[in-house]
Structure formats: C-alpha cells, structure tokens
Amino acid sequence: MISEILKLEGWKANKLKYTYEDSSLKWLNAKASEYHTIIDSANESLKESKYLIKTLISGSKKNNHYKLKVKITYYDSRSKHEHKKNTHRQKINI
C-alpha cells in the first residue's frame, strides 16, 4: 500500500535506499519479498505515477555473511517509465 511506502524514512529526491546485513539468507530473502509486495500493491492503485524497486543480495556462504541492498525510486510519470521493471538479484560466493 502507498501508506506503507510513505511511512518509510529516508526519502531523498524521490529515492529511498536501505541496506541490511545478516547471517540468515532466508531472512534477507523474506525482507526483499516484503518490499516487493509493498511496491507491487502500491503500483496497482496508482494511475499516473509508479514506484520501482531494485533489490540485491550479495555475500559469502563460506563466511555466512550477507547484505541486502534495497533501492526504491518514485516516478511521477508512469507512461515515461512503464518499460522499467522491478528486479531482484543475488550474488552469493560459495
């Protein structure tokens, strides 16, 4: 929902960035999924604008240390940015 996005702190010039670090890859995947669900839900109700989310999980399985980077961008013109898609990537060193 849009209200959940607006509650998030740290917006600067229509961009919001978060970084999480944890030893649980499962927890970070769940957190990324939660953000994607919020953005997808918000975009369903917007007609003229759009939110775009990019998430990246990186880390080392050997060291059991992972990092989730979340970047949310707000675009006030959906038609100009309709081609941009939400993404989720993982780079894990074994």
Chimera marker file (.cmm) of the C-alpha trace (Angstrom):
<marker_set name="trace">
<marker id="1" x="0.000" y="0.000" z="0.000" r="1" g="1" b="0" radius="0.5"/>
<marker id="2" x="1.079" y="3.558" z="-0.628" r="1" g="1" b="0" radius="0.5"/>
<marker id="3" x="0.696" y="4.437" z="3.045" r="1" g="1" b="0" radius="0.5"/>
<marker id="4" x="3.321" y="1.812" z="3.931" r="1" g="1" b="0" radius="0.5"/>
<marker id="5" x="5.782" y="3.334" z="1.459" r="1" g="1" b="0" radius="0.5"/>
<marker id="6" x="5.176" y="6.854" z="2.728" r="1" g="1" b="0" radius="0.5"/>
<marker id="7" x="5.897" y="5.719" z="6.296" r="1" g="1" b="0" radius="0.5"/>
<marker id="8" x="9.406" y="4.673" z="5.283" r="1" g="1" b="0" radius="0.5"/>
<marker id="9" x="12.008" y="7.196" z="6.390" r="1" g="1" b="0" radius="0.5"/>
<marker id="10" x="14.950" y="8.435" z="4.366" r="1" g="1" b="0" radius="0.5"/>
<marker id="11" x="13.429" y="9.647" z="1.079" r="1" g="1" b="0" radius="0.5"/>
<marker id="12" x="15.835" y="11.911" z="-0.836" r="1" g="1" b="0" radius="0.5"/>
<marker id="13" x="14.962" y="13.303" z="-4.268" r="1" g="1" b="0" radius="0.5"/>
<marker id="14" x="12.350" y="10.579" z="-4.943" r="1" g="1" b="0" radius="0.5"/>
<marker id="15" x="14.770" y="7.799" z="-3.947" r="1" g="1" b="0" radius="0.5"/>
<marker id="16" x="14.964" y="5.626" z="-0.887" r="1" g="1" b="0" radius="0.5"/>
<marker id="17" x="17.862" y="3.313" z="-0.068" r="1" g="1" b="0" radius="0.5"/>
<marker id="18" x="18.230" y="0.716" z="2.673" r="1" g="1" b="0" radius="0.5"/>
<marker id="19" x="20.934" y="-1.802" z="3.482" r="1" g="1" b="0" radius="0.5"/>
<marker id="20" x="20.506" y="-4.810" z="5.755" r="1" g="1" b="0" radius="0.5"/>
<marker id="21" x="23.221" y="-7.225" z="6.878" r="1" g="1" b="0" radius="0.5"/>
<marker id="22" x="22.561" y="-10.623" z="8.412" r="1" g="1" b="0" radius="0.5"/>
<marker id="23" x="23.855" y="-14.168" z="8.629" r="1" g="1" b="0" radius="0.5"/>
<marker id="24" x="20.441" y="-15.504" z="7.531" r="1" g="1" b="0" radius="0.5"/>
<marker id="25" x="19.975" y="-15.572" z="3.773" r="1" g="1" b="0" radius="0.5"/>
<marker id="26" x="16.399" y="-16.760" z="4.349" r="1" g="1" b="0" radius="0.5"/>
<marker id="27" x="15.576" y="-13.674" z="6.437" r="1" g="1" b="0" radius="0.5"/>
<marker id="28" x="17.035" y="-11.322" z="3.814" r="1" g="1" b="0" radius="0.5"/>
<marker id="29" x="15.056" y="-13.038" z="1.045" r="1" g="1" b="0" radius="0.5"/>
<marker id="30" x="11.881" y="-12.635" z="3.110" r="1" g="1" b="0" radius="0.5"/>
<marker id="31" x="12.667" y="-8.945" z="3.691" r="1" g="1" b="0" radius="0.5"/>
<marker id="32" x="13.245" y="-8.383" z="-0.053" r="1" g="1" b="0" radius="0.5"/>
<marker id="33" x="9.976" y="-10.177" z="-0.825" r="1" g="1" b="0" radius="0.5"/>
<marker id="34" x="8.154" y="-7.978" z="1.689" r="1" g="1" b="0" radius="0.5"/>
<marker id="35" x="9.405" y="-4.809" z="-0.025" r="1" g="1" b="0" radius="0.5"/>
<marker id="36" x="8.471" y="-6.147" z="-3.486" r="1" g="1" b="0" radius="0.5"/>
<marker id="37" x="4.949" y="-6.963" z="-2.256" r="1" g="1" b="0" radius="0.5"/>
<marker id="38" x="4.502" y="-3.444" z="-0.862" r="1" g="1" b="0" radius="0.5"/>
<marker id="39" x="5.670" y="-1.852" z="-4.130" r="1" g="1" b="0" radius="0.5"/>
<marker id="40" x="3.532" y="-4.134" z="-6.314" r="1" g="1" b="0" radius="0.5"/>
<marker id="41" x="0.479" y="-3.368" z="-4.198" r="1" g="1" b="0" radius="0.5"/>
<marker id="42" x="1.094" y="0.383" z="-4.364" r="1" g="1" b="0" radius="0.5"/>
<marker id="43" x="1.595" y="0.345" z="-8.133" r="1" g="1" b="0" radius="0.5"/>
<marker id="44" x="-1.746" y="-1.412" z="-8.637" r="1" g="1" b="0" radius="0.5"/>
<marker id="45" x="-3.567" y="1.595" z="-7.194" r="1" g="1" b="0" radius="0.5"/>
<marker id="46" x="-1.537" y="4.301" z="-8.969" r="1" g="1" b="0" radius="0.5"/>
<marker id="47" x="-2.671" y="5.534" z="-12.384" r="1" g="1" b="0" radius="0.5"/>
<marker id="48" x="-0.282" y="8.381" z="-13.269" r="1" g="1" b="0" radius="0.5"/>
<marker id="49" x="2.852" y="7.533" z="-11.298" r="1" g="1" b="0" radius="0.5"/>
<marker id="50" x="4.875" y="4.476" z="-10.366" r="1" g="1" b="0" radius="0.5"/>
<marker id="51" x="7.360" y="3.076" z="-7.856" r="1" g="1" b="0" radius="0.5"/>
<marker id="52" x="10.301" y="0.966" z="-8.996" r="1" g="1" b="0" radius="0.5"/>
<marker id="53" x="12.231" y="-1.347" z="-6.679" r="1" g="1" b="0" radius="0.5"/>
<marker id="54" x="15.625" y="-2.959" z="-7.139" r="1" g="1" b="0" radius="0.5"/>
<marker id="55" x="16.959" y="-5.417" z="-4.585" r="1" g="1" b="0" radius="0.5"/>
<marker id="56" x="20.333" y="-7.133" z="-4.495" r="1" g="1" b="0" radius="0.5"/>
<marker id="57" x="21.505" y="-9.790" z="-2.058" r="1" g="1" b="0" radius="0.5"/>
<marker id="58" x="25.231" y="-10.405" z="-2.014" r="1" g="1" b="0" radius="0.5"/>
<marker id="59" x="27.529" y="-12.205" z="0.334" r="1" g="1" b="0" radius="0.5"/>
<marker id="60" x="29.623" y="-15.188" z="1.150" r="1" g="1" b="0" radius="0.5"/>
<marker id="61" x="28.278" y="-18.602" z="2.052" r="1" g="1" b="0" radius="0.5"/>
<marker id="62" x="31.705" y="-19.509" z="3.419" r="1" g="1" b="0" radius="0.5"/>
<marker id="63" x="31.674" y="-16.560" z="5.857" r="1" g="1" b="0" radius="0.5"/>
<marker id="64" x="27.916" y="-16.810" z="6.435" r="1" g="1" b="0" radius="0.5"/>
<marker id="65" x="27.563" y="-13.053" z="5.924" r="1" g="1" b="0" radius="0.5"/>
<marker id="66" x="25.033" y="-11.497" z="3.547" r="1" g="1" b="0" radius="0.5"/>
<marker id="67" x="23.922" y="-7.999" z="2.601" r="1" g="1" b="0" radius="0.5"/>
<marker id="68" x="20.586" y="-6.854" z="1.154" r="1" g="1" b="0" radius="0.5"/>
<marker id="69" x="20.510" y="-3.544" z="-0.706" r="1" g="1" b="0" radius="0.5"/>
<marker id="70" x="17.095" y="-2.032" z="-1.436" r="1" g="1" b="0" radius="0.5"/>
<marker id="71" x="16.546" y="0.937" z="-3.737" r="1" g="1" b="0" radius="0.5"/>
<marker id="72" x="13.060" y="2.359" z="-4.313" r="1" g="1" b="0" radius="0.5"/>
<marker id="73" x="12.517" y="5.125" z="-6.861" r="1" g="1" b="0" radius="0.5"/>
<marker id="74" x="9.356" y="7.152" z="-7.397" r="1" g="1" b="0" radius="0.5"/>
<marker id="75" x="8.452" y="8.312" z="-10.917" r="1" g="1" b="0" radius="0.5"/>
<marker id="76" x="5.666" y="10.861" z="-11.332" r="1" g="1" b="0" radius="0.5"/>
<marker id="77" x="5.050" y="9.853" z="-14.962" r="1" g="1" b="0" radius="0.5"/>
<marker id="78" x="4.071" y="6.206" z="-15.394" r="1" g="1" b="0" radius="0.5"/>
<marker id="79" x="3.921" y="6.448" z="-19.194" r="1" g="1" b="0" radius="0.5"/>
<marker id="80" x="7.561" y="7.570" z="-19.498" r="1" g="1" b="0" radius="0.5"/>
<marker id="81" x="8.807" y="4.800" z="-17.184" r="1" g="1" b="0" radius="0.5"/>
<marker id="82" x="6.383" y="1.947" z="-17.916" r="1" g="1" b="0" radius="0.5"/>
<marker id="83" x="9.183" y="-0.099" z="-19.519" r="1" g="1" b="0" radius="0.5"/>
<marker id="84" x="11.196" y="-0.174" z="-16.276" r="1" g="1" b="0" radius="0.5"/>
<marker id="85" x="10.673" y="-3.340" z="-14.254" r="1" g="1" b="0" radius="0.5"/>
<marker id="86" x="11.255" y="-4.300" z="-10.632" r="1" g="1" b="0" radius="0.5"/>
<marker id="87" x="14.310" y="-6.504" z="-10.170" r="1" g="1" b="0" radius="0.5"/>
<marker id="88" x="15.764" y="-8.861" z="-7.582" r="1" g="1" b="0" radius="0.5"/>
<marker id="89" x="19.278" y="-10.252" z="-7.945" r="1" g="1" b="0" radius="0.5"/>
<marker id="90" x="21.534" y="-12.468" z="-5.871" r="1" g="1" b="0" radius="0.5"/>
<marker id="91" x="25.308" y="-12.768" z="-5.927" r="1" g="1" b="0" radius="0.5"/>
<marker id="92" x="26.471" y="-15.366" z="-3.435" r="1" g="1" b="0" radius="0.5"/>
<marker id="93" x="30.046" y="-16.615" z="-3.302" r="1" g="1" b="0" radius="0.5"/>
<marker id="94" x="30.278" y="-20.253" z="-2.317" r="1" g="1" b="0" radius="0.5"/>
<link id1="1" id2="2" r="1" g="1" b="0" radius="0.2"/>
<link id1="2" id2="3" r="1" g="1" b="0" radius="0.2"/>
<link id1="3" id2="4" r="1" g="1" b="0" radius="0.2"/>
<link id1="4" id2="5" r="1" g="1" b="0" radius="0.2"/>
<link id1="5" id2="6" r="1" g="1" b="0" radius="0.2"/>
<link id1="6" id2="7" r="1" g="1" b="0" radius="0.2"/>
<link id1="7" id2="8" r="1" g="1" b="0" radius="0.2"/>
<link id1="8" id2="9" r="1" g="1" b="0" radius="0.2"/>
<link id1="9" id2="10" r="1" g="1" b="0" radius="0.2"/>
<link id1="10" id2="11" r="1" g="1" b="0" radius="0.2"/>
<link id1="11" id2="12" r="1" g="1" b="0" radius="0.2"/>
<link id1="12" id2="13" r="1" g="1" b="0" radius="0.2"/>
<link id1="13" id2="14" r="1" g="1" b="0" radius="0.2"/>
<link id1="14" id2="15" r="1" g="1" b="0" radius="0.2"/>
<link id1="15" id2="16" r="1" g="1" b="0" radius="0.2"/>
<link id1="16" id2="17" r="1" g="1" b="0" radius="0.2"/>
<link id1="17" id2="18" r="1" g="1" b="0" radius="0.2"/>
<link id1="18" id2="19" r="1" g="1" b="0" radius="0.2"/>
<link id1="19" id2="20" r="1" g="1" b="0" radius="0.2"/>
<link id1="20" id2="21" r="1" g="1" b="0" radius="0.2"/>
<link id1="21" id2="22" r="1" g="1" b="0" radius="0.2"/>
<link id1="22" id2="23" r="1" g="1" b="0" radius="0.2"/>
<link id1="23" id2="24" r="1" g="1" b="0" radius="0.2"/>
<link id1="24" id2="25" r="1" g="1" b="0" radius="0.2"/>
<link id1="25" id2="26" r="1" g="1" b="0" radius="0.2"/>
<link id1="26" id2="27" r="1" g="1" b="0" radius="0.2"/>
<link id1="27" id2="28" r="1" g="1" b="0" radius="0.2"/>
<link id1="28" id2="29" r="1" g="1" b="0" radius="0.2"/>
<link id1="29" id2="30" r="1" g="1" b="0" radius="0.2"/>
<link id1="30" id2="31" r="1" g="1" b="0" radius="0.2"/>
<link id1="31" id2="32" r="1" g="1" b="0" radius="0.2"/>
<link id1="32" id2="33" r="1" g="1" b="0" radius="0.2"/>
<link id1="33" id2="34" r="1" g="1" b="0" radius="0.2"/>
<link id1="34" id2="35" r="1" g="1" b="0" radius="0.2"/>
<link id1="35" id2="36" r="1" g="1" b="0" radius="0.2"/>
<link id1="36" id2="37" r="1" g="1" b="0" radius="0.2"/>
<link id1="37" id2="38" r="1" g="1" b="0" radius="0.2"/>
<link id1="38" id2="39" r="1" g="1" b="0" radius="0.2"/>
<link id1="39" id2="40" r="1" g="1" b="0" radius="0.2"/>
<link id1="40" id2="41" r="1" g="1" b="0" radius="0.2"/>
<link id1="41" id2="42" r="1" g="1" b="0" radius="0.2"/>
<link id1="42" id2="43" r="1" g="1" b="0" radius="0.2"/>
<link id1="43" id2="44" r="1" g="1" b="0" radius="0.2"/>
<link id1="44" id2="45" r="1" g="1" b="0" radius="0.2"/>
<link id1="45" id2="46" r="1" g="1" b="0" radius="0.2"/>
<link id1="46" id2="47" r="1" g="1" b="0" radius="0.2"/>
<link id1="47" id2="48" r="1" g="1" b="0" radius="0.2"/>
<link id1="48" id2="49" r="1" g="1" b="0" radius="0.2"/>
<link id1="49" id2="50" r="1" g="1" b="0" radius="0.2"/>
<link id1="50" id2="51" r="1" g="1" b="0" radius="0.2"/>
<link id1="51" id2="52" r="1" g="1" b="0" radius="0.2"/>
<link id1="52" id2="53" r="1" g="1" b="0" radius="0.2"/>
<link id1="53" id2="54" r="1" g="1" b="0" radius="0.2"/>
<link id1="54" id2="55" r="1" g="1" b="0" radius="0.2"/>
<link id1="55" id2="56" r="1" g="1" b="0" radius="0.2"/>
<link id1="56" id2="57" r="1" g="1" b="0" radius="0.2"/>
<link id1="57" id2="58" r="1" g="1" b="0" radius="0.2"/>
<link id1="58" id2="59" r="1" g="1" b="0" radius="0.2"/>
<link id1="59" id2="60" r="1" g="1" b="0" radius="0.2"/>
<link id1="60" id2="61" r="1" g="1" b="0" radius="0.2"/>
<link id1="61" id2="62" r="1" g="1" b="0" radius="0.2"/>
<link id1="62" id2="63" r="1" g="1" b="0" radius="0.2"/>
<link id1="63" id2="64" r="1" g="1" b="0" radius="0.2"/>
<link id1="64" id2="65" r="1" g="1" b="0" radius="0.2"/>
<link id1="65" id2="66" r="1" g="1" b="0" radius="0.2"/>
<link id1="66" id2="67" r="1" g="1" b="0" radius="0.2"/>
<link id1="67" id2="68" r="1" g="1" b="0" radius="0.2"/>
<link id1="68" id2="69" r="1" g="1" b="0" radius="0.2"/>
<link id1="69" id2="70" r="1" g="1" b="0" radius="0.2"/>
<link id1="70" id2="71" r="1" g="1" b="0" radius="0.2"/>
<link id1="71" id2="72" r="1" g="1" b="0" radius="0.2"/>
<link id1="72" id2="73" r="1" g="1" b="0" radius="0.2"/>
<link id1="73" id2="74" r="1" g="1" b="0" radius="0.2"/>
<link id1="74" id2="75" r="1" g="1" b="0" radius="0.2"/>
<link id1="75" id2="76" r="1" g="1" b="0" radius="0.2"/>
<link id1="76" id2="77" r="1" g="1" b="0" radius="0.2"/>
<link id1="77" id2="78" r="1" g="1" b="0" radius="0.2"/>
<link id1="78" id2="79" r="1" g="1" b="0" radius="0.2"/>
<link id1="79" id2="80" r="1" g="1" b="0" radius="0.2"/>
<link id1="80" id2="81" r="1" g="1" b="0" radius="0.2"/>
<link id1="81" id2="82" r="1" g="1" b="0" radius="0.2"/>
<link id1="82" id2="83" r="1" g="1" b="0" radius="0.2"/>
<link id1="83" id2="84" r="1" g="1" b="0" radius="0.2"/>
<link id1="84" id2="85" r="1" g="1" b="0" radius="0.2"/>
<link id1="85" id2="86" r="1" g="1" b="0" radius="0.2"/>
<link id1="86" id2="87" r="1" g="1" b="0" radius="0.2"/>
<link id1="87" id2="88" r="1" g="1" b="0" radius="0.2"/>
<link id1="88" id2="89" r="1" g="1" b="0" radius="0.2"/>
<link id1="89" id2="90" r="1" g="1" b="0" radius="0.2"/>
<link id1="90" id2="91" r="1" g="1" b="0" radius="0.2"/>
<link id1="91" id2="92" r="1" g="1" b="0" radius="0.2"/>
<link id1="92" id2="93" r="1" g="1" b="0" radius="0.2"/>
<link id1="93" id2="94" r="1" g="1" b="0" radius="0.2"/>
</marker_set>
